[in-house]
Amino acid sequence: MPEQLLRSTPDAPWLPPGGRADVVRSAVAPAPTGLVRLLVRHGDAVFCTARDDGRLDLPTRAVPAADAHGSVTAARLVHDVLGAGTSAVPVGFVRNVVGAPAADYGWPAPLAHFTVWAAQGTPRVAGEWVDVRAAGCVLRDRHWWPLLAVVSAEPRASRAPDR
């Protein structure tokens, strides 16, 4: 699947001046990846955990520099959330494009990626299922929201029932 630009936000207010945030549908996890997020869906709901600030978000983990594409970190996150034997695939990312980073900008420049990986399973950690179709969905302000909207509209691959 070729990359598909879903949304571009020039002068994104959460980035240093002149920064741009692109939401991209892609089956490839690019480098450098700063964070990985895990998308687990059940019908119209996605599994979320509490962030440090108490707000709900997809399960997320920071990626060390040695894991440039985030694949090792994503595998560990999947294992921790869904258990052994579960795998995930990248479905897209948010790309920060920052030409002149401010001193407090903690990500690589000029590019930093925040990938979303999808997996199926039953979470074994504390969290909540959030209905993404609800008008007041608490996730609508997340940078990755346009990616979720596209992925949710696509048919899911069928899988054999658990025995």
Phi and psi in degrees as GROMACS dihedral restraints (atoms count N, CA, C in turn):
[ dihedral_restraints ]
;  ai    aj    ak    al  type     phi  dphi    fc
    3     4     5     6     1   -72.0    20    10
    4     5     6     7     1   156.2    20    10
    6     7     8     9     1   -60.2    20    10
    7     8     9    10     1   142.0    20    10
    9    10    11    12     1  -128.0    20    10
   10    11    12    13     1   115.1    20    10
   12    13    14    15     1   -73.8    20    10
   13    14    15    16     1   118.8    20    10
   15    16    17    18     1   -94.6    20    10
   16    17    18    19     1   -36.6    20    10
   18    19    20    21     1  -158.9    20    10
   19    20    21    22     1   142.0    20    10
   21    22    23    24     1  -126.9    20    10
   22    23    24    25     1   130.7    20    10
   24    25    26    27     1  -116.7    20    10
   25    26    27    28     1    94.6    20    10
   27    28    29    30     1   -69.1    20    10
   28    29    30    31     1   149.0    20    10
   30    31    32    33     1    51.6    20    10
   31    32    33    34     1    43.9    20    10
   33    34    35    36     1   -55.1    20    10
   34    35    36    37     1   126.2    20    10
   36    37    38    39     1   -64.3    20    10
   37    38    39    40     1   -18.6    20    10
   39    40    41    42     1   -89.6    20    10
   40    41    42    43     1    -1.5    20    10
   42    43    44    45     1  -111.1    20    10
   43    44    45    46     1   163.2    20    10
   45    46    47    48     1   -57.1    20    10
   46    47    48    49     1   156.2    20    10
   48    49    50    51     1   -50.2    20    10
   49    50    51    52     1   134.7    20    10
   51    52    53    54     1    86.4    20    10
   52    53    54    55     1    -4.5    20    10
   54    55    56    57     1   -74.4    20    10
   55    56    57    58     1   153.7    20    10
   57    58    59    60     1  -129.9    20    10
   58    59    60    61     1   142.2    20    10
   60    61    62    63     1  -117.8    20    10
   61    62    63    64     1   124.4    20    10
   63    64    65    66     1  -112.0    20    10
   64    65    66    67     1   134.6    20    10
   66    67    68    69     1  -103.5    20    10
   67    68    69    70     1   123.6    20    10
   69    70    71    72     1  -127.0    20    10
   70    71    72    73     1   132.5    20    10
   72    73    74    75     1   -87.7    20    10
   73    74    75    76     1   124.1    20    10
   75    76    77    78     1  -161.0    20    10
   76    77    78    79     1   147.3    20    10
   78    79    80    81     1   -94.8    20    10
   79    80    81    82     1     9.7    20    10
   81    82    83    84     1  -120.7    20    10
   82    83    84    85     1   133.2    20    10
   84    85    86    87     1   -89.2    20    10
   85    86    87    88     1   115.7    20    10
   87    88    89    90     1   -83.3    20    10
   88    89    90    91     1   167.5    20    10
   90    91    92    93     1  -114.7    20    10
   91    92    93    94     1   149.7    20    10
   93    94    95    96     1   -81.2    20    10
   94    95    96    97     1   140.1    20    10
   96    97    98    99     1  -103.3    20    10
   97    98    99   100     1   128.8    20    10
   99   100   101   102     1   -96.8    20    10
  100   101   102   103     1   -34.0    20    10
  102   103   104   105     1  -139.7    20    10
  103   104   105   106     1   149.8    20    10
  105   106   107   108     1  -118.8    20    10
  106   107   108   109     1   143.4    20    10
  108   109   110   111     1  -123.6    20    10
  109   110   111   112     1   148.3    20    10
  111   112   113   114     1  -111.5    20    10
  112   113   114   115     1   122.1    20    10
  114   115   116   117     1  -102.2    20    10
  115   116   117   118     1   112.9    20    10
  117   118   119   120     1  -120.3    20    10
  118   119   120   121     1   119.1    20    10
  120   121   122   123     1  -110.5    20    10
  121   122   123   124     1   149.0    20    10
  123   124   125   126     1  -141.6    20    10
  124   125   126   127     1   102.4    20    10
  126   127   128   129     1    62.8    20    10
  127   128   129   130     1  -126.0    20    10
  129   130   131   132     1   -94.0    20    10
  130   131   132   133     1    14.0    20    10
  132   133   134   135     1  -114.9    20    10
  133   134   135   136     1   150.5    20    10
  135   136   137   138     1  -122.1    20    10
  136   137   138   139     1   149.2    20    10
  138   139   140   141     1   -83.3    20    10
  139   140   141   142     1   130.8    20    10
  141   142   143   144     1  -130.1    20    10
  142   143   144   145     1   154.0    20    10
  144   145   146   147     1  -124.5    20    10
  145   146   147   148     1   165.8    20    10
  147   148   149   150     1   -79.4    20    10
  148   149   150   151     1   134.4    20    10
  150   151   152   153     1   -80.2    20    10
  151   152   153   154     1   176.3    20    10
  153   154   155   156     1   -59.1    20    10
  154   155   156   157     1   -30.8    20    10
  156   157   158   159     1   -86.9    20    10
  157   158   159   160     1     4.3    20    10
  159   160   161   162     1    89.6    20    10
  160   161   162   163     1   -13.7    20    10
  162   163   164   165     1   -75.4    20    10
  163   164   165   166     1   151.2    20    10
  165   166   167   168     1   -80.7    20    10
  166   167   168   169     1   145.1    20    10
  168   169   170   171     1  -157.8    20    10
  169   170   171   172     1   167.7    20    10
  171   172   173   174     1   -60.0    20    10
  172   173   174   175     1   148.5    20    10
  174   175   176   177     1   -53.8    20    10
  175   176   177   178     1   132.2    20    10
  177   178   179   180     1  -135.5    20    10
  178   179   180   181     1   146.5    20    10
  180   181   182   183     1  -143.5    20    10
  181   182   183   184     1   139.3    20    10
  183   184   185   186     1   -71.9    20    10
  184   185   186   187     1   146.2    20    10
  186   187   188   189     1  -106.1    20    10
  187   188   189   190     1   125.4    20    10
  189   190   191   192     1   -70.1    20    10
  190   191   192   193     1   154.4    20    10
  192   193   194   195     1   -56.1    20    10
  193   194   195   196     1   -31.9    20    10
  195   196   197   198     1   -68.1    20    10
  196   197   198   199     1   -16.7    20    10
  198   199   200   201     1  -107.7    20    10
  199   200   201   202     1    68.7    20    10
  201   202   203   204     1   -52.3    20    10
  202   203   204   205     1   -39.6    20    10
  204   205   206   207     1   -95.0    20    10
  205   206   207   208     1    -6.8    20    10
  207   208   209   210     1    79.0    20    10
  208   209   210   211     1     8.0    20    10
  210   211   212   213     1   -68.5    20    10
  211   212   213   214     1   -38.2    20    10
  213   214   215   216     1   -68.4    20    10
  214   215   216   217     1   -43.1    20    10
  216   217   218   219     1   -64.7    20    10
  217   218   219   220     1   -40.5    20    10
  219   220   221   222     1   -62.4    20    10
  220   221   222   223     1   -43.1    20    10
  222   223   224   225     1   -61.4    20    10
  223   224   225   226     1   -40.2    20    10
  225   226   227   228     1   -67.0    20    10
  226   227   228   229     1   -40.4    20    10
  228   229   230   231     1   -63.3    20    10
  229   230   231   232     1   -45.3    20    10
  231   232   233   234     1   -59.7    20    10
  232   233   234   235     1   -46.2    20    10
  234   235   236   237     1   -58.7    20    10
  235   236   237   238     1   -45.6    20    10
  237   238   239   240     1   -66.6    20    10
  238   239   240   241     1   -37.0    20    10
  240   241   242   243     1   -86.1    20    10
  241   242   243   244     1   -41.1    20    10
  243   244   245   246     1  -112.8    20    10
  244   245   246   247     1   -13.6    20    10
  246   247   248   249     1   100.5    20    10
  247   248   249   250     1   171.1    20    10
  249   250   251   252     1   -64.9    20    10
  250   251   252   253     1   151.1    20    10
  252   253   254   255     1    83.4    20    10
  253   254   255   256     1     3.0    20    10
  255   256   257   258     1  -103.8    20    10
  256   257   258   259     1   137.3    20    10
  258   259   260   261     1  -121.5    20    10
  259   260   261   262     1   164.0    20    10
  261   262   263   264     1  -132.8    20    10
  262   263   264   265     1   158.0    20    10
  264   265   266   267     1  -126.9    20    10
  265   266   267   268     1   144.9    20    10
  267   268   269   270     1   -69.4    20    10
  268   269   270   271     1   138.9    20    10
  270   271   272   273     1  -118.0    20    10
  271   272   273   274     1    -9.8    20    10
  273   274   275   276     1   160.3    20    10
  274   275   276   277     1  -173.2    20    10
  276   277   278   279     1  -162.1    20    10
  277   278   279   280     1   163.5    20    10
  279   280   281   282     1  -104.6    20    10
  280   281   282   283     1   130.2    20    10
  282   283   284   285     1  -112.7    20    10
  283   284   285   286     1   119.4    20    10
  285   286   287   288     1   -88.3    20    10
  286   287   288   289     1   128.9    20    10
  288   289   290   291     1  -115.0    20    10
  289   290   291   292     1   110.9    20    10
  291   292   293   294     1  -131.3    20    10
  292   293   294   295     1   110.0    20    10
  294   295   296   297     1   -76.4    20    10
  295   296   297   298     1   -39.3    20    10
  297   298   299   300     1  -129.7    20    10
  298   299   300   301     1    87.7    20    10
  300   301   302   303     1   -68.3    20    10
  301   302   303   304     1   142.4    20    10
  303   304   305   306     1   -74.9    20    10
  304   305   306   307     1   163.2    20    10
  306   307   308   309     1   -60.1    20    10
  307   308   309   310     1   -30.6    20    10
  309   310   311   312     1   -93.6    20    10
  310   311   312   313     1     7.1    20    10
  312   313   314   315     1   -81.8    20    10
  313   314   315   316     1   114.5    20    10
  315   316   317   318     1   -94.0    20    10
  316   317   318   319     1    15.7    20    10
  318   319   320   321     1  -117.2    20    10
  319   320   321   322     1   161.6    20    10
  321   322   323   324     1   -60.5    20    10
  322   323   324   325     1   150.3    20    10
  324   325   326   327     1  -132.9    20    10
  325   326   327   328     1   146.2    20    10
  327   328   329   330     1   -84.7    20    10
  328   329   330   331     1   -10.9    20    10
  330   331   332   333     1  -122.8    20    10
  331   332   333   334     1   140.8    20    10
  333   334   335   336     1  -143.6    20    10
  334   335   336   337     1   138.7    20    10
  336   337   338   339     1  -119.6    20    10
  337   338   339   340     1   147.2    20    10
  339   340   341   342     1  -130.6    20    10
  340   341   342   343     1    99.5    20    10
  342   343   344   345     1   -89.6    20    10
  343   344   345   346     1   152.1    20    10
  345   346   347   348     1  -116.6    20    10
  346   347   348   349     1   126.4    20    10
  348   349   350   351     1  -114.1    20    10
  349   350   351   352     1   138.2    20    10
  351   352   353   354     1  -108.5    20    10
  352   353   354   355     1   141.7    20    10
  354   355   356   357     1  -148.4    20    10
  355   356   357   358     1   161.3    20    10
  357   358   359   360     1  -113.5    20    10
  358   359   360   361     1   145.6    20    10
  360   361   362   363     1   155.9    20    10
  361   362   363   364     1  -177.9    20    10
  363   364   365   366     1  -108.3    20    10
  364   365   366   367     1   117.7    20    10
  366   367   368   369     1   -60.0    20    10
  367   368   369   370     1   142.9    20    10
  369   370   371   372     1  -115.4    20    10
  370   371   372   373     1    17.6    20    10
  372   373   374   375     1  -121.7    20    10
  373   374   375   376     1   162.8    20    10
  375   376   377   378     1   -65.6    20    10
  376   377   378   379     1   140.7    20    10
  378   379   380   381     1   175.3    20    10
  379   380   381   382     1  -171.7    20    10
  381   382   383   384     1  -135.4    20    10
  382   383   384   385     1   149.0    20    10
  384   385   386   387     1   -89.9    20    10
  385   386   387   388     1   127.6    20    10
  387   388   389   390     1  -114.0    20    10
  388   389   390   391     1   125.5    20    10
  390   391   392   393     1   -74.7    20    10
  391   392   393   394     1   113.0    20    10
  393   394   395   396     1   -81.0    20    10
  394   395   396   397     1   -10.2    20    10
  396   397   398   399     1   -87.3    20    10
  397   398   399   400     1   -14.1    20    10
  399   400   401   402     1   -66.3    20    10
  400   401   402   403     1   137.6    20    10
  402   403   404   405     1   -57.9    20    10
  403   404   405   406     1   -36.9    20    10
  405   406   407   408     1   -96.2    20    10
  406   407   408   409     1    25.6    20    10
  408   409   410   411     1   -54.3    20    10
  409   410   411   412     1   128.3    20    10
  411   412   413   414     1   -70.2    20    10
  412   413   414   415     1    -6.9    20    10
  414   415   416   417     1   -94.5    20    10
  415   416   417   418     1    -7.9    20    10
  417   418   419   420     1   -60.9    20    10
  418   419   420   421     1   -21.2    20    10
  420   421   422   423     1   -90.8    20    10
  421   422   423   424     1     0.8    20    10
  423   424   425   426     1   -73.7    20    10
  424   425   426   427     1   145.2    20    10
  426   427   428   429     1   -60.2    20    10
  427   428   429   430     1   -30.9    20    10
  429   430   431   432     1   -85.7    20    10
  430   431   432   433     1     0.0    20    10
  432   433   434   435     1   -52.5    20    10
  433   434   435   436     1   -45.6    20    10
  435   436   437   438     1   -58.8    20    10
  436   437   438   439     1   -31.3    20    10
  438   439   440   441     1   -67.8    20    10
  439   440   441   442     1   -44.1    20    10
  441   442   443   444     1   -60.7    20    10
  442   443   444   445     1   -41.0    20    10
  444   445   446   447     1   -60.3    20    10
  445   446   447   448     1   -41.1    20    10
  447   448   449   450     1   -72.1    20    10
  448   449   450   451     1   -46.4    20    10
  450   451   452   453     1   -62.9    20    10
  451   452   453   454     1   -39.4    20    10
  453   454   455   456     1   -66.8    20    10
  454   455   456   457     1   -27.5    20    10
  456   457   458   459     1   -80.8    20    10
  457   458   459   460     1   -16.3    20    10
  459   460   461   462     1   -82.6    20    10
  460   461   462   463     1   146.1    20    10
  462   463   464   465     1   -65.8    20    10
  463   464   465   466     1   141.9    20    10
  465   466   467   468     1   -86.4    20    10
  466   467   468   469     1   147.0    20    10
  468   469   470   471     1   -64.6    20    10
  469   470   471   472     1   138.5    20    10
  471   472   473   474     1   -75.6    20    10
  472   473   474   475     1   150.0    20    10
  474   475   476   477     1  -138.2    20    10
  475   476   477   478     1   152.8    20    10
  477   478   479   480     1   -67.0    20    10
  478   479   480   481     1   142.7    20    10
  480   481   482   483     1   -63.3    20    10
  481   482   483   484     1   148.3    20    10
  483   484   485   486     1   -65.5    20    10
  484   485   486   487     1   141.9    20    10
